[in-house]
Amino acid sequence: MNTYSEELLQKIASANDAAAEMLIHADPVWTDIRPAGEVLEGMDDYTVTHSGPPIPYEDMVALHKRGMISACLFEGWAKTEEEAEKLVESGKLKIMAALDTNTSGSGTGIITKSVALMVVEDRNNGKTAAVFPAEGPVYQGGFTGWGLYSEGIAENMKKMREYLLPPIAKALRDIGGLPLKPFIAESLRMGDENHSRQTASDLFMKNAITLPMLKTGYPSEQIYDSLAYLLNTPRFFHGLGQAASRAASLGNVGRSYSTVVTAACGNGREYGIKIAAMGDEWFTAPSPMMKGKYLSEKFTIDDQIPWCGDSSVTEVAGLGGLAGAASPIVCAFRGLTLEEAIKQTEEMSKICVKRNPEYPIPNLNEAGLPVAIDAKRVAETGITPVIHGGMFNKEGGLLGPGAARIPLECFLKATETFRKRYC
C-alpha cells in the first residue's frame, strides 16, 4: 500500500484547512420558495430524486419503490399504479440521487419538478441548495418524506405551492432573505443539535418571518392560513438546516487533495459518502441500523429499516451527532448521560479538522463544536461519525429518535481511492 509523502501530507492538510474554513464561515440565507424544476440541477420532466446513494429501482426498499410510483401519479405521468410501474420499468423515468444535485432528501427524498422547495443561498461560497418543506401537521412527510400518494396528499401539495407558501416567499424576497446562521448558533446554546431537535431554531425563524408576512399585501385570510401552517408544523426548520448544511458543503466539492466529507446518506440498503477531492464519486457500505427509543411499545426492530435519508448532511456541516454536547436532551433519548453526550462530541473532534469558533457550547466551556469530518482520520483511527436521526418505519413514518455510526468501510474505500489517485 502506498504511503503518504511529506509533501502530500502538507497538501492534504492545507486543503482540509480550507475545507473546514468553508464550513466555519458559511452564511446561509433563506431567499425564496420555488418549484424544484426551477432550482435543482438536472431536474427535468420525468425526473424523480430519492434519498441515499444511487440505486436501481429493482433494488430499492419498498418505500422508495412506492415513492417512484407516487411521483408518476402526482405529476400525472401515469393514471394508475400499473401504468406508473410500467413507466418506471420502461427506463423513461430518470431516477436521481438527491445528493447528486443541489438538494437533500430526508426520509425517502422524493422530489419532482412541481414540488415547492425552500431556496437557501450560502453567501460565503455562492452555492445554493433547495430542500422541500414539511407537508404540515396533518400529512407531515407524506409525499416527499414517506413516498406516499393519495388525493388528499396531492391536494395538500398543490395548496402548499399555490396558496400557503407564496406569502412566505414574498416576505423573504421583500426583506432580501432571512439569515439562518444566527438562529443555528443561538439554538445550539439552548439544547438544539439541529438534526433531531430544532425547537429553538424553529421558534427563532417563525418569529422573524411573521411580521414581514403581515406586510406582504396578501389577503388577511390567506396570511392567517399561511401562518397557521407555518406555526403549527413542528420541526419546520429541519429542512432549512439541511439546506444550509448542503449549500455550505457544496463549496468543497472537487477541492483537490481534500479528504473532508461532502455528503453522507443512506437509501435503506447502502450508506454512502463523498469526499471533496473525489468530486461526486460514491463510497458505499451496507446501511447501518439505528438504535434509539421507540415511540410505542408495539414497535420492534422488525418494523425498522436501516438508515434511509439524507439528513446526515447536517453532520457533514458540523451539527447533529457531532453536536451531542449541545443537546443532552437528544442524547438522553438514547440513554446517554450529560457526561456521555460531552464525550461523544469530544470523540468526534478526533476525526474532524477543526473546532468551529462560531458555534461555542456552554457544556464544552465555550469551546466550539468539531467541524469538517476527515475521511483520512476516520480510516486511521477507526472512529466513525455518530449520526442522529429518526428511526424509519418500513410502512413509512417515524418509530422514534435514534442514532447510528457511518460504516467504516465507506471511509476505507474513499481513502484507498484517494491514495490511488494522489500517491
C-alpha positions as CSV (number, residue, x, y, z in Angstrom):
1,M,0.0,0.0,0.0
2,N,1.3,3.4,-0.9
3,T,2.1,5.8,2.0
4,Y,1.6,9.5,2.1
5,S,4.7,11.5,1.3
6,E,5.5,14.5,3.4
7,E,4.7,16.8,0.5
8,L,1.3,15.1,0.0
9,L,0.5,15.3,3.7
10,Q,1.2,19.1,3.6
11,K,-1.1,19.5,0.6
12,I,-3.9,17.4,2.3
13,A,-3.5,19.5,5.5
14,S,-3.8,22.8,3.6
15,A,-6.7,21.6,1.5
16,N,-8.6,20.3,4.6
17,D,-7.9,23.5,6.4
18,A,-9.5,25.4,3.6
19,A,-12.5,23.0,3.5
20,A,-13.0,23.5,7.2
21,E,-12.9,27.2,6.9
22,M,-15.5,27.0,4.2
23,L,-17.9,25.3,6.6
24,I,-17.0,27.6,9.5
25,H,-17.7,30.8,7.6
26,A,-20.9,29.5,6.0
27,D,-23.5,32.3,5.6
28,P,-26.8,30.6,4.7
29,V,-29.7,32.9,3.8
30,W,-33.3,31.6,3.1
31,T,-34.1,33.6,0.0
32,D,-37.2,32.2,-1.7
33,I,-39.6,29.2,-2.3
34,R,-39.7,28.0,-5.9
35,P,-40.6,24.8,-7.8
36,A,-37.9,22.1,-8.0
37,G,-37.8,22.3,-11.8
38,E,-36.6,25.9,-11.5
39,V,-33.9,25.4,-8.9
40,L,-32.5,21.9,-8.9
41,E,-29.7,21.0,-11.3
42,G,-30.8,18.1,-13.6
43,M,-34.5,18.3,-12.5
44,D,-36.3,17.8,-15.8
45,D,-39.6,16.3,-16.8
46,Y,-39.9,12.6,-15.9
47,T,-37.3,13.0,-13.2
48,V,-37.5,11.9,-9.6
49,T,-35.0,12.1,-6.8
50,H,-34.6,9.7,-3.9
51,S,-32.5,9.8,-0.7
52,G,-29.2,7.9,-0.4
53,P,-26.6,6.8,-2.9
54,P,-27.8,5.8,-6.4
55,I,-29.7,2.5,-6.6
56,P,-31.6,0.7,-9.4
57,Y,-35.4,0.6,-9.0
58,E,-35.4,-3.2,-8.6
59,D,-33.0,-3.0,-5.7
60,M,-34.8,-0.2,-3.8
61,V,-36.6,-0.7,-0.5
62,A,-40.4,-0.8,-0.6
63,L,-40.6,2.9,0.5
64,H,-38.5,4.1,-2.4
65,K,-40.3,1.9,-4.9
66,R,-43.6,3.3,-3.7
67,G,-42.2,6.8,-4.0
68,M,-41.3,6.3,-7.7
69,I,-44.9,5.1,-8.3
70,S,-46.3,8.0,-6.3
71,A,-44.2,10.5,-8.2
72,C,-45.6,9.3,-11.5
73,L,-49.2,9.7,-10.2
74,F,-48.5,13.0,-8.6
75,E,-47.1,14.6,-11.8
76,G,-49.8,13.0,-14.0
77,W,-47.3,10.9,-15.9
78,A,-49.5,7.9,-15.2
79,K,-53.1,7.5,-14.3
80,T,-52.9,4.2,-12.4
81,E,-50.3,2.4,-10.3
82,E,-50.0,-0.2,-13.1
83,E,-49.2,2.5,-15.7
84,A,-46.8,4.1,-13.3
85,E,-44.9,0.8,-12.7
86,K,-44.7,0.2,-16.5
87,L,-43.3,3.7,-16.9
88,V,-40.7,3.2,-14.3
89,E,-39.7,-0.2,-15.7
90,S,-39.5,1.2,-19.3
91,G,-36.5,3.3,-18.4
92,K,-38.2,6.6,-19.4
93,L,-38.2,7.8,-15.8
94,K,-34.9,9.4,-14.8
95,I,-34.1,8.4,-11.2
96,M,-31.6,10.6,-9.5
97,A,-29.9,10.5,-6.0
98,A,-30.9,13.8,-4.3
99,L,-27.3,14.3,-3.2
100,D,-26.1,14.2,-6.8
101,T,-27.8,17.5,-7.2
102,N,-28.2,20.6,-5.0
103,T,-30.7,19.3,-2.6
104,S,-31.1,17.0,0.4
105,G,-33.9,14.4,0.7
106,S,-34.8,13.5,4.2
107,G,-36.7,10.3,4.6
108,T,-37.4,8.9,1.1
109,G,-36.4,12.2,-0.5
110,I,-39.0,12.1,-3.3
111,I,-38.9,15.3,-5.4
112,T,-40.4,16.0,-8.8
113,K,-40.4,19.2,-10.9
114,S,-43.5,20.8,-9.4
115,V,-42.6,20.2,-5.7
116,A,-42.1,23.6,-4.0
117,L,-38.6,23.9,-2.4
118,M,-37.1,26.3,0.1
119,V,-34.1,28.0,-1.5
120,V,-31.1,28.7,0.7
121,E,-28.1,30.7,-0.7
122,D,-24.7,30.5,1.1
123,R,-23.4,34.0,0.7
124,N,-20.0,32.9,1.7
125,N,-19.4,30.5,-1.2
126,G,-22.2,31.4,-3.6
127,K,-23.7,28.0,-3.7
128,T,-27.5,27.4,-3.5
129,A,-29.4,24.4,-2.1
130,A,-33.1,23.9,-2.2
131,V,-35.0,21.5,0.2
132,F,-38.6,20.6,0.5
133,P,-40.7,22.0,3.4
134,A,-42.6,19.8,5.8
135,E,-46.1,19.0,4.5
136,G,-47.9,20.4,7.5
137,P,-49.2,18.9,10.8
138,V,-51.6,16.5,9.0
139,Y,-49.6,14.9,6.3
140,Q,-46.1,15.6,7.7
141,G,-43.7,13.8,5.3
142,G,-46.5,12.2,3.2
143,F,-45.2,12.5,-0.4
144,T,-41.7,13.9,-0.1
145,G,-40.6,12.2,3.1
146,W,-42.5,8.9,3.0
147,G,-43.2,8.4,-0.7
148,L,-47.0,8.3,-0.2
149,Y,-49.7,9.3,-2.6
150,S,-53.4,10.0,-2.2
151,E,-55.8,12.6,-3.4
152,G,-55.5,14.3,-0.1
153,I,-51.7,14.4,-0.2
154,A,-51.8,15.7,-3.8
155,E,-54.3,18.4,-2.9
156,N,-52.2,19.4,0.1
157,M,-49.1,19.7,-2.0
158,K,-50.9,21.9,-4.5
159,K,-52.4,24.0,-1.7
160,M,-48.9,24.5,-0.2
161,R,-47.4,25.5,-3.6
162,E,-50.2,27.8,-4.7
163,Y,-51.7,29.2,-1.5
164,L,-49.8,28.6,1.7
165,L,-46.2,29.2,0.7
166,P,-46.5,32.3,-1.6
167,P,-46.9,34.8,1.4
168,I,-43.8,33.3,3.0
169,A,-41.9,33.5,-0.3
170,K,-42.9,37.1,-0.9
171,A,-41.9,38.1,2.7
172,L,-38.5,36.5,2.1
173,R,-38.0,38.5,-1.1
174,D,-39.2,41.7,0.5
175,I,-36.6,41.6,3.2
176,G,-33.8,40.4,1.0
177,G,-33.7,36.9,2.6
178,L,-33.6,35.6,6.1
179,P,-30.1,34.8,7.5
180,L,-30.2,31.4,9.2
181,K,-26.8,31.1,10.9
182,P,-27.8,33.4,13.9
183,F,-30.7,31.0,14.6
184,I,-28.5,27.9,14.5
185,A,-25.8,29.4,16.6
186,E,-28.1,30.6,19.4
187,S,-30.2,27.4,19.3
188,L,-27.1,25.3,19.9
189,R,-26.8,27.1,23.2
190,M,-30.4,26.2,24.0
191,G,-30.4,22.5,23.6
192,D,-30.7,22.0,19.8
193,E,-28.2,20.0,17.8
194,N,-30.2,20.9,14.7
195,H,-30.7,17.4,13.3
196,S,-33.1,15.6,15.6
197,R,-34.0,18.7,17.6
198,Q,-34.7,22.2,16.2
199,T,-37.0,23.6,18.9
200,A,-35.3,26.9,19.5
201,S,-34.1,27.5,15.9
202,D,-37.7,26.8,14.7
203,L,-39.1,29.4,17.1
204,F,-36.5,32.0,16.1
205,M,-37.2,31.5,12.4
206,K,-41.0,31.6,12.8
207,N,-40.8,34.8,14.9
208,A,-38.5,36.5,12.4
209,I,-40.7,35.8,9.4
210,T,-44.1,36.6,10.9
211,L,-44.1,40.4,10.7
212,P,-42.7,40.5,7.2
213,M,-45.5,38.1,6.2
214,L,-48.1,40.5,7.6
215,K,-46.8,43.3,5.3
216,T,-46.9,41.3,2.0
217,G,-50.3,42.6,0.9
218,Y,-51.9,39.2,0.6
219,P,-55.5,38.8,1.8
220,S,-55.7,38.6,5.5
221,E,-57.3,35.1,5.4
222,Q,-54.5,33.8,3.2
223,I,-51.8,35.2,5.5
224,Y,-53.6,33.7,8.5
225,D,-53.8,30.3,6.8
226,S,-50.1,30.5,5.8
227,L,-49.1,31.5,9.3
228,A,-51.2,28.7,10.8
229,Y,-49.5,26.2,8.5
230,L,-46.1,27.5,9.5
231,L,-46.6,27.8,13.2
232,N,-48.4,24.5,13.6
233,T,-45.9,22.5,11.7
234,P,-43.3,21.0,14.1
235,R,-39.6,21.0,13.2
236,F,-40.2,23.2,10.1
237,F,-36.6,24.4,10.5
238,H,-35.3,20.8,9.8
239,G,-35.5,21.4,6.0
240,L,-33.8,24.8,6.3
241,G,-31.0,23.3,8.4
242,Q,-30.4,20.7,5.8
243,A,-30.4,23.3,3.0
244,A,-27.9,25.4,4.9
245,S,-25.7,22.4,5.5
246,R,-25.9,21.3,1.9
247,A,-25.1,24.7,0.5
248,A,-22.0,25.0,2.7
249,S,-20.8,21.6,1.8
250,L,-21.2,22.2,-2.0
251,G,-18.4,24.7,-1.7
252,N,-16.0,21.9,-1.0
253,V,-17.0,19.5,-3.9
254,G,-14.0,19.0,-6.1
255,R,-11.4,20.6,-3.8
256,S,-8.1,18.9,-4.8
257,Y,-6.2,17.0,-2.1
258,S,-9.0,17.4,0.5
259,T,-10.3,14.3,2.4
260,V,-13.1,16.2,4.0
261,V,-16.6,14.6,3.7
262,T,-19.0,16.5,1.5
263,A,-22.0,14.2,1.5
264,A,-23.4,11.3,3.7
265,C,-26.7,9.5,3.3
266,G,-28.4,6.1,3.1
267,N,-31.1,4.5,0.9
268,G,-32.2,1.7,3.3
269,R,-29.8,-0.7,1.6
270,E,-26.5,1.1,1.3
271,Y,-24.9,4.1,3.1
272,G,-22.6,6.3,1.1
273,I,-20.2,9.2,1.5
274,K,-18.4,11.6,-0.9
275,I,-15.1,13.3,-0.1
276,A,-14.0,16.7,-1.5
277,A,-11.1,15.6,-3.7
278,M,-13.1,12.8,-5.4
279,G,-15.9,15.1,-6.5
280,D,-19.2,13.2,-6.9
281,E,-17.8,9.6,-6.6
282,W,-19.7,7.5,-4.1
283,F,-18.1,5.2,-1.5
284,T,-20.7,2.8,0.0
285,A,-21.3,0.0,2.5
286,P,-24.4,-1.7,3.9
287,S,-26.6,0.9,5.6
288,P,-26.5,0.8,9.4
289,M,-29.4,0.0,11.7
290,M,-30.3,2.9,14.1
291,K,-30.6,2.4,17.8
292,G,-32.9,4.5,20.0
293,K,-36.1,4.7,21.8
294,Y,-39.4,3.7,20.1
295,L,-42.4,6.0,20.5
296,S,-44.6,3.0,21.2
297,E,-44.0,-0.4,22.9
298,K,-45.7,-2.0,19.9
299,F,-42.7,-1.3,17.7
300,T,-39.7,-3.6,17.5
301,I,-36.6,-3.7,15.3
302,D,-38.6,-5.8,12.9
303,D,-40.6,-2.7,12.0
304,Q,-37.5,-0.7,11.2
305,I,-35.4,-0.3,8.1
306,P,-31.6,0.5,8.0
307,W,-30.7,4.2,7.7
308,C,-32.8,5.9,5.0
309,G,-32.4,9.6,4.2
310,D,-30.1,12.4,3.5
311,S,-30.5,14.4,6.7
312,S,-26.9,13.5,7.9
313,V,-25.8,16.3,5.7
314,T,-26.1,18.2,9.0
315,E,-23.3,16.1,10.5
316,V,-21.3,16.9,7.4
317,A,-21.6,20.6,8.3
318,G,-20.7,20.0,12.0
319,L,-24.2,19.6,13.6
320,G,-26.3,16.6,14.7
321,G,-24.2,13.8,16.1
322,L,-21.1,16.0,16.2
323,A,-23.1,18.4,18.4
324,G,-24.2,15.9,21.1
325,A,-22.7,18.1,23.9
326,A,-25.1,20.9,22.8
327,S,-28.1,18.7,23.2
328,P,-28.1,16.3,26.1
329,I,-31.9,16.0,25.8
330,V,-31.4,14.3,22.4
331,C,-28.7,12.1,23.7
332,A,-30.9,11.2,26.7
333,F,-33.4,9.6,24.3
334,R,-30.6,7.0,23.7
335,G,-29.9,6.6,27.4
336,L,-26.8,8.8,27.5
337,T,-25.9,11.0,30.4
338,L,-24.7,14.6,30.1
339,E,-21.1,13.4,30.6
340,E,-21.6,10.8,27.8
341,A,-23.1,13.4,25.5
342,I,-20.0,15.6,26.0
343,K,-17.7,12.6,25.4
344,Q,-19.5,11.9,22.1
345,T,-18.6,15.4,20.8
346,E,-15.1,15.2,22.1
347,E,-14.6,11.8,20.4
348,M,-15.9,13.4,17.1
349,S,-13.2,16.1,17.5
350,K,-10.6,13.4,16.9
351,I,-11.8,12.9,13.4
352,C,-12.6,16.5,12.4
353,V,-10.2,19.1,11.1
354,K,-11.1,22.0,13.4
355,R,-13.3,23.4,16.1
356,N,-15.9,25.9,14.9
357,P,-15.4,29.1,16.9
358,E,-18.8,30.4,15.6
359,Y,-20.6,27.6,17.5
360,P,-19.4,27.8,21.1
361,I,-21.1,25.5,23.5
362,P,-21.6,26.1,27.3
363,N,-21.3,22.4,28.1
364,L,-17.8,22.5,26.4
365,N,-16.8,25.5,28.5
366,E,-17.4,27.7,25.4
367,A,-15.2,25.6,23.1
368,G,-16.5,25.3,19.5
369,L,-18.1,22.2,18.0
370,P,-15.9,19.9,15.8
371,V,-16.3,20.5,12.1
372,A,-15.2,19.0,8.8
373,I,-15.1,15.2,9.1
374,D,-11.8,14.0,7.7
375,A,-12.1,10.6,6.0
376,K,-8.4,10.0,6.4
377,R,-8.6,10.4,10.2
378,V,-11.6,8.1,10.3
379,A,-9.7,5.4,8.4
380,E,-6.6,5.8,10.5
381,T,-8.3,5.9,13.9
382,G,-11.3,3.6,13.3
383,I,-13.5,6.2,15.0
384,T,-16.6,6.6,12.9
385,P,-19.0,9.6,12.9
386,V,-22.1,9.5,15.0
387,I,-25.3,10.5,13.1
388,H,-28.5,11.4,14.8
389,G,-31.9,11.0,13.2
390,G,-35.3,9.3,13.2
391,M,-35.8,5.5,13.0
392,F,-37.8,4.8,9.9
393,N,-40.8,2.5,9.7
394,K,-41.0,0.0,6.9
395,E,-44.5,1.3,6.2
396,G,-43.5,5.0,6.4
397,G,-43.4,7.4,9.3
398,L,-41.1,7.6,12.3
399,L,-40.6,5.0,15.0
400,G,-38.7,7.3,17.3
401,P,-35.4,9.2,17.7
402,G,-32.1,7.3,17.4
403,A,-28.5,7.3,16.2
404,A,-26.1,5.2,14.2
405,R,-22.4,5.3,13.1
406,I,-21.4,5.7,9.5
407,P,-19.8,2.4,8.4
408,L,-16.0,2.4,8.5
409,E,-16.0,0.7,5.1
410,C,-17.1,3.9,3.4
411,F,-14.0,5.7,4.6
412,L,-11.6,2.9,3.9
413,K,-12.9,2.8,0.3
414,A,-12.7,6.6,-0.1
415,T,-9.2,6.9,1.3
416,E,-7.9,3.9,-0.8
417,T,-9.3,5.5,-4.0
418,F,-7.7,8.8,-2.9
419,R,-4.4,7.1,-2.4
420,K,-4.5,5.6,-5.9
421,R,-5.1,9.0,-7.4
422,Y,-2.7,11.1,-5.4
423,C,0.1,8.8,-4.1
